[in-house]
Amino acid sequence: MVKSKLKALHICSGYAKQHLYGELISNLAMQGVEQFVYVPVRSAEEINRNRIDDQDHLNYRFSHILRKHHRIFFRNKIRTVVNDLLDHTDPSEYSLCHAHFLYSDGAIARRVHKATGLSYIVAVRNTDINVFMKLRPDLRWICWDILRNAARVIFVTPSYRQILLRRAPAKIRQILETKSEIIPNGLAPFWLEPPTPINQRKEGSLRLLYVGDFSRNKNIIGAMKATRLLNSHSPTSLTLVGARGDGEDQIDRLLTTGEWPFVKRIGRVDKRDALRDIYRYHDIFLMPSFFETFGLSYIEALSQGLPVVHSKSQGIDGYFAEGTVAEAVDPSNPAAIADGVSALADRLADVKALCIAASKNFAWSRVADSYYRIYRKSQRSRED
């Protein structure tokens, strides 16, 4: 018999690093899901970060048990975390376990499942595809075993599902095709609040925007080079909003040379109202990252009427039909990036309203509905 009350055990090693996990958990709490969030952390400063204390039936354990050597000795890390988790909670109390990362969290859920029978769902993210899978081939068998035993496998983008299907052994591929689902990250209600005015393009010019960190992975220099190519045909500007990252110094040096007068950096903007106004002022959002799990700033841009240029097989690739609100480009080719911008510019007047409509599909309430449905399915598979 199915329990009338869903009780979810979350294993989320990234909870203290990003707000998005709290958004999901908060929306699930509003649906009546009882939740215990287990967060292993590497520093005392991360304890209780992003914790939500105004929701009923929501409890946490932030456990400062991860050490530097755990980055190398993966199996030792998993044993340490599993022992701590089982010392502080009883898996038999829960309907299912939600592991938010394939390797780091999924390996824990797999151990708990084999020890107690608690079913689990697992999400596949950027570090799983582009870090663990590439740099730790010795853990590949653990990855396949996690996927084999999971009740459901969640991909935040269609492209990551395709990548994993290509890499997986035939038997795992068959399993994934039957029990994988695509659920995006969500967008905070603030970005979906009406009214959302549609800014008209300034005649004779094109205003591009980047929002994010200044890591080399974000390929800001590639975006700058594409903007220079566009300027050879018509006036085009690029505004950079953000700070920090291993590419920041290089970008600052370039901007001081005077050779990039069409690029403006305005630093990090933390006030959402101010950031929303910046989005609304511009025409197209440009972030051709080399690797991207999802890229929430793409959806923020859409919510304010900006079509987006993103990288093929990364981020939001696969969510939108060709010729609509987004263009997928080769991030290593500035000319291809420029072509993507030009394609959006040609249909800019017709596509802005479509951008706003598309962003509403990423509301956290809709995302939580999808997870709630999966929780129900996973619970039934265990308890029927």
PAGU-622416 format. One record per atom (N, C-alpha, C): x, y, z. Coordinates in steps of 0.02 Angstrom, whole numbers, plus 50000, padded with zeros to 5 digits. Layout:
<nodes>
XYZ
...
</nodes>
This chain:
<nodes>
500424994050000
500005000050000
500445006250000
500245011349962
500625017549959
500495021750020
501015024350049
500935028850106
500575035150085
500155037950129
499805044050113
500255050050118
500805049450155
501255055050165
501935053450135
502165057750090
502825056850061
503355059650109
503875055750120
504435057950161
505075056750121
505415062250105
506005061850061
506645063150101
507145058950089
507815059950115
508245062750059
508465068950066
508895072050016
509625071150035
510035069149987
510755069249994
511015074349944
511275079849969
511445085449925
512105088649945
512635086449915
513305089049931
513405096149906
512985098549862
513045105349837
512575110249868
512205108249919
511675112449946
511935119149971
512505119250005
512765125450033
513065130049981
513155127549920
513485131449868
513005135249823
512375132849817
511895136049772
511205136349804
510835141549786
510165142549814
509645137949782
509805135249723
509285131849684
509005125749720
509425122249760
509175116349795
508675118249848
508795123849881
508315126249930
507655128249898
507685130949837
507065132749802
506645126649789
506965121249766
506595115049753
506305112249817
506705111849869
506485108949932
505915113049962
505965119649957
505425123949983
504775122749946
504805122149880
504195120949841
503915113949854
504345109049866
504095102449884
503765102549953
504045106549998
503735107150065
503045110150059
502945114750013
502295117750003
501795112749975
502055107349945
501625102049920
501485096849975
501765097850034
501625093350089
502125087750097
502695088050061
503195082750067
503615084050130
503655079050174
504105079450231
504805077850207
505305081750231
505975081150203
506515081750256
507035077650246
507645078150285
508215079150236
508585084650245
509105086450198
509785085150230
510155080550201
510815078850227
511345082150183
511775086250214
512255090250177
512955089150205
513365084950173
514075084450194
514455090550167
514855093750210
515205099850189
515955099350204
516345103650171
517065103650178
517325108950226
516905113750244
517125119150288
516585120950337
516795123650394
516315125650446
515885131450421
516155135550376
515775141250350
515165139150310
515165133050285
514595130650245
514015128050288
514135126950351
513615124250395
513025129050398
512435126450385
511795130150387
511715135250331
512175135450283
512095140050228
511515137950184
511085142650166
510475141650125
509945137550161
510015136650225
509515132950265
508855136750266
508315133150264
507635135950266
507325133950332
507115138850371
506845137350438
506115139150447
505785141350393
505085143450400
504605138550367
504825132350356
504395127250326
504285121650376
503675119250379
503515113550423
503795107050393
503955102450437
504175095650416
504795095850371
505245100450387
505875101050349
506445101450399
506885096450397
507445096150444
508105095150406
508655096950439
509305096750407
509825093350452
510345090950418
510975089450452
511535091750406
511895097050426
512505099150393
513085095850430
513435091450396
513955087550429
514645089350402
515065092250444
515735094350424
516205088450431
516175083950383
516575077850386
517025076850325
516955081150275
517365080350215
518045083650224
518565080150203
519245082650210
519585082950142
520175086150139
520515086950075
520665080250042
520855075250080
521035068850050
520435065350018
519835067350037
519235064250008
519155066049934
519485071349910
519455072949839
519785067549797
520265064149827
520625058849791
520345051949810
520245050949874
520035044349898
519265044149902
518965043149843
518245043449836
517885038249879
518125032149877
517795026749914
517815027949989
518365030750012
518415032350083
517915037850101
517835042650057
517345047950068
516645045050075
516475040650029
515795037750030
515675033850094
516165029750115
516085026050178
515985030750237
516375036150239
516325040950294
515645044150296
515395046250238
514745049650235
514175044850251
514205038850223
513665033950237
513625032350311
514195031350343
514195029750415
513895035450455
514075041650437
513795047350473
513045048050461
512845047050399
512135047550383
511715042450421
511945036250422
511575030950457
511595031750532
512085035350557
512115036750629
511605041950651
511355045850602
510925051550621
510235051250590
510075046050553
509395045450527
509255038150513
508615036450513
508395029550500
508065029350431
508385026450381
508105026250313
507415023150309
507235018850356
506575015650353
506005020650364
506175026550388
505665031650399
505455035250335
505825034250280
505725038250221
505415034250163
505075037950120
504775034950061
505275033650006
505775038050001
506285037449950
506855042149967
507415041349930
508005045649937
508105049349871
508275055749875
508425059749816
509155061749819
509565058849775
510275060449769
510345065749714
510635071549732
510635077249686
511225077449639
511725073049648
512275072349601
512395064849590
512585063049529
512655056049511
513205052649551
513805055349551
514365052049584
514365053249660
514445059449681
514545060949751
513955059049795
513355060349771
512745058749810
512455052049791
512495050349727
512225043949705
512575037949735
513235038449745
513605032949775
513385031849847
513195037149882
512945036549950
512255033249949
511815035749905
511145032949900
511165025549881
511635023749837
511715016749817
511895012349877
512365014649919
512555010949979
511965010150027
511595015650036
511015015450081
510485010750054
510385010949989
509895006549957
510074999149967
510714997549957
510914990549964
510894988250037
510984992950084
510974991150155
510264990850184
509814995050157
509154995750189
508564994650142
508684994650076
508134993850028
507795000350010
508025006050036
507705012450019
507835014149946
507305015149908
507385016949838
507635024049831
507955025549774
508225032249764
508155034449692
508115041049684
508175044049618
508835048049618
509125049049559
509775052349556
509785057149497
510095062949507
510155068049454
510855067949425
510905069649361
511545069949325
511685077249309
512285079649331
512455086649323
513135087449290
513335093849284
513945095649248
514565092049275
514675092049341
515275088849368
515275081349356
514695078349351
514655071249337
514905069749266
514665073549218
514825072449148
515525074849131
515705080749154
516315084049130
516905083649178
516805081049239
517355080349286
517455072949303
516985070049340
517065063149363
517135058249304
516695058849255
516705054049201
517335054449159
517625060449154
518235061349114
518865059849154
518875062049218
519495061749256
519545055649302
518985052249314
518995046449359
518715040249324
519055037749273
518815031649240
518795025649287
519185025949341
519185020449390
518525019949427
518115025249424
517465025149458
516885023649411
517055022149348
516515021249299
516045015549318
516305010149346
515865004549364
515385006549419
515605010949464
515155013449516
514595017549485
514785021749436
514275025749400
513735021349370
513955016049334
513455011649302
513025008049354
513325006249410
512935002849462
512435007549495
512625013849504
512155018849530
511555019449484
511685020049420
511145020749371
510715014449367
511035008749371
510675002349367
510175001549424
510365003749483
509945002749542
509465008449558
509535014049522
509095019849535
508385018449511
507895021049548
507195020549527
507055025149468
507355031149468
507305035849413
507965039649407
508125041749346
508725045649333
508495052249302
508705057849333
508485064449312
509055068049277
508915070749219
509395075049183
509125082149182
509555087049198
509315093949198
509295096849127
509625093549080
509585095749010
509535089648964
509205090348907
509175084848858
509875082948832
510325087748827
510985086248798
511375081548843
511325082248909
511695077848953
511415070648951
510785070048939
510495063348930
510805060048868
510855063848814
511135061048753
511875059248761
512245063348797
512955061948809
513035055448848
512635054748901
512705048748942
512465042548905
511955043148865
511725037448826
512265035148777
512635039848749
513165037948702
513735034448738
513875036348799
514445033548836
514285027048872
513655025848886
513465020248928
513515013548891
513675008148927
513635001448897
512914999948875
512844995248830
512194993848800
511654992448852
511814988448902
511304986648952
511094992748993
511564997049011
511405003149048
511005007849004
511185008148940
510825012448893
510085010548890
509955004148888
509255001848887
508875003748950
509225003249007
508915005249070
508755012649071
509235016749049
509145023949049
508575026049004
508495022748948
507965024548901
507275023548931
507225019048980
506565017649009
506435021449074
506965023449109
506835026649175
507175033349184
507345036749130
507635043449136
507115048649117
507165054449149
506725060149136
507135066449135
506875071549100
507215077949096
506805083049135
507115085949186
506795091149226
507285096849235
507105102849215
507585108449220
507655111049291
508155115249302
508155119349361
507605124649354
507405127449410
506845132149408
507055139349412
506565143749400
506665150949401
506265153849459
506575158149499
506245161149556
505645165349534
505125165649575
504515169349556
504655176649537
505165179649567
505325186649553
505385187849478
505705183249442
505825184349371
505205183449329
504695180449357
504075179149319
503525184049337
503675188849379
503165193649401
502975198249343
502335199149330
502125204149280
502145211149312
502155216549274
502225216249201
502955215649179
503055212549122
503725212149093
503725215949027
503925222349029
503925226348967
504405223548915
504205224048853
504625221748798
505015227748772
505665227748784
506095233248763
506195232948687
506105238548655
506205238748583
506935240048567
507175236748515
507865237548495
507995244748471
508555247448494
508755253948471
508955253548398
508655257648357
508765257248285
509505258148267
509755253348228
510435253948204
510975251148249
510775248348306
511285245548351
511015239148383
511465235148409
511285228848441
511645228548508
511265227248562
511545227248629
511555220148656
512145217348664
512235210648689
512395210848763
512235205448798
512335205248870
512595198548892
513075198648938
513315192648973
513235193849047
512975188749084
512925189049156
513195182549185
513685182949229
513965176949258
514645178149288
515005172749305
515685173549330
516165174349272
516785175749289
517295177149238
517795171449232
517555165449239
517985159649229
518125158649155
518675155249140
518845153949070
518305149549037
517995145349077
517485140949050
516905144749018
516775150749043
516205154649017
516335157448947
516975157248926
517145159148857
516955166448842
517095170848889
516935177948878
517355180848822
517975178748817
518405181248763
518135179248695
517865173148690
517535171048628
516945175548612
516565177448663
515995182048653
516235188848631
516795191148659
517085197648639
517305197448566
517635192048546
517865191448477
517275191248428
516725187848448
516135187648406
515835194648399
515835198448453
515575205248451
515995209648405
516645208648406
517085212448360
516905210848287
516785204448272
516585202648204
515925206048184
515455206148230
514805209148216
514875216748204
515345219848240
515455227048232
515725228848164
516005224148129
516255225548062
515685226648013
515075224748033
514485225647990
514005230848016
513905231148081
513445236048110
513615237048183
513445242748212
513625244148282
513345238948330
513785235948368
513595230748416
514005231748480
513665231548537
514005232248601
513905226048643
514375224848689
514325219148735
514435221748806
513955220448850
514005222248920
514155216048961
514675216349002
514875210749045
514675212249117
514255208049145
514035208849214
514285202849255
514705204149304
514955198649345
515635200049372
515925195049405
516585195749437
516835188849456
517465188649474
517805182649499
517895177349444
518325172649458
518465167349410
519175167749384
519405162149357
520105161649336
520265165349271
519755168449240
519875172349179
519805179749189
519655181949250
519505188949263
520095193549247
520695191649270
521275195949259
521425196849185
521365191449147
521495191849075
520995196549041
520365196049060
519855200349030
519995207649047
520165208949110
520305215849131
520905218649092
521425214549080
522005216949042
521805218648971
521395214548941
521165215948873
520775222448869
520345223548918
519925229548917
520325235948927
520895235348959
521305241348970
521735243248909
521745238948858
522165240348799
521845245648754
521185246748762
520835251348718
520625248448652
520755241948642
520585238748579
519885235848579
519535236448635
518855233748639
518365239048663
518295244548627
517875250148649
517125248448651
516945243248617
516235241148615
516055236348672
516535234748715
516415230348772
516435234448836
515925233748877
515865237448940
515785232548998
516185233349050
516115229249109
515825233449166
515305231149198
514995235049252
515025231349319
515385225749322
515485222349386
514885218149406
514935215449466
514415211049493
513815215249516
513215212849501
512595216149521
512195211249565
512135212749629
511795208249675
511055209949684
510865216149673
510165218049682
509755215749621
509245211749635
508875208749580
508515213849538
508245219049569
507895224249531
508365227549481
508975228949503
509465232149459
509665227349402
509755220949420
509945216049369
509385215249318
508765215149342
508195214449295
508175220349247
508315226449272
508325232249228
508875231649175
509435228849194
509985227849146
509775223049091
509465217549111
509215212849060
508745216449012
508275220249038
507765223448997
508055228548949
508625231448966
508925236548923
509245233448861
509445227148865
509815224048811
509375220048763
509675217648710
509295214248656
509385206748656
509995204348665
510145197148659
510615195148715
510505189348744
510955186748795
511445181948764
512085182748782
512625178948749
513065175648802
513045168948805
513475165248852
513675158648820
514205158748778
514425152648743
514915148548784
514705146148842
515145142348887
515385135948853
515985133848873
516235127448849
515865121648882
515725122248947
515335117348984
514815120949026
514205118249028
513675121449067
513155116249086
513035115549151
512515110949173
511835113149149
511665119349164
511015121949145
511075129249125
511305133449171
511385140549155
510755144449168
510625145849232
510005149149251
509955156149221
510515159349209
510495166049181
510185166149111
510225160549074
509865160049010
509115161149021
508845157849072
508125158249083
507925164949112
508365167849154
508235174649178
508185179449118
508635178649071
508625182949011
507975181948972
507785175748961
507165174448925
506565177748959
506555177549025
505985180249063
505915187749052
506445191049031
506425198249018
506425199848943
506275194748903
506175195848832
506795195248789
507365192648816
507975192148778
508065184948751
508105184148686
508315177548660
509035176248678
509255170048675
509905168248701
510325164348651
510985165448655
511485161548618
511845157148668
511835150648656
512145145848702
512555140848661
512905136448695
513335131648662
512975125148645
513175122148590
512905115748571
513085110448623
512595106148638
512685100448684
512845102548755
512705108848772
512815111148840
512215115248863
512175116048929
511665120548957
510965118748934
510615123648908
509905122748891
509805119748822
510325117548790
510265114748722
509765108948723
509285109148678
508785103948673
508105105848701
508075111348738
507445113548767
507005117548718
507315120548667
506945125048624
507035123048550
506505123748513
506515121948442
506955126948404
507255124548350
507655128848307
507235134548279
507555140148273
507215145848243
506745149548290
506805148248355
506345151648402
506745156248448
506795154448512
507065159148562
507805158148576
508135153448545
508835151948561
509205149548499
509865150648500
510305148148448
510875144448481
510995138248460
511545134148485
512135134948438
512725136348467
513315137848426
513915133748450
514425133648408
515075130648426
515465135848466
515585134648531
515905139848572
516625141248554
516945136648518
517645137548500
517735141748437
517185143848405
517205147448341
516855154148347
517225159748355
516915166348361
516455167948303
516625165648243
516195167048185
515515163648192
515515157448219
514895153848230
514475157348284
514815159848335
514455163548387
514135169748358
514515173348316
514245179348284
513645177648239
513685172048204
513125169948161
512495168548203
512595165548262
512025164348306
511695170748328
512105175648345
511835182248364
511455185348306
511745185048247
511415187948188
510745184748173
510715178148181
510085174548169
509545176948217
509715178048280
509225180548328
509045187748314
509535191748294
509405198748279
508905199448222
508935194948173
508485195348115
507755194148135
507645190448189
506955189048209
506785192048277
507175196948299
507115199648366
506425202548380
506155206148333
505505209448345
504945204448357
505005198448327
504475193548332
504565188648389
505155188348418
505305182848464
505275184848537
505275191248553
505305193348623
504725190748664
504125191148638
503545188548675
503595180948685
503875177448636
503975170248642
504475168648698
504985172948706
505465171948760
505125172048828
504715177048838
504365177748903
503915171848915
503555169748864
503105163948872
503505157648887
504075156648854
504485150748864
504755150348935
504925156048964
505225156049031
504735153549084
504095154149072
503605151949122
503605144349131
503855140749083
503915133449090
504425131449143
504835136249166
505365134749213
505205137249284
504575138849296
504375140849363
504505135249413
504755136949472
504905131849522
504295127649540
503715130649538
503105126849554
503015121149504
503165122349441
503105117049390
503645111749399
504245113949415
504795109249427
504625104749486
504375107749540
504185103849599
503625098949583
503155100949541
502625096349520
502915090149487
503405091149444
503715085549409
504065080949458
504425083749506
504765079549556
504265076049601
503735079349618
503225076249660
502945070049626
502815070649561
502555064949523
503065059149523
503695060849515
504215055649515
504285052549584
504235056649635
504265053949703
503705048749713
503115050449689
502545045849696
502685039249660
502955039749599
503105033749561
503645029549596
504145032849621
504695029249653
504465026149718
504035029449754
503765026749815
503355020449800
502945020849749
502525014949733
502955008949712
503495010349675
503915004849652
504235001249711
504285004749768
504585001649826
504064998249871
503465001149874
502994999149926
502414994949901
502294994649835
501724990649811
501834983149824
</nodes>
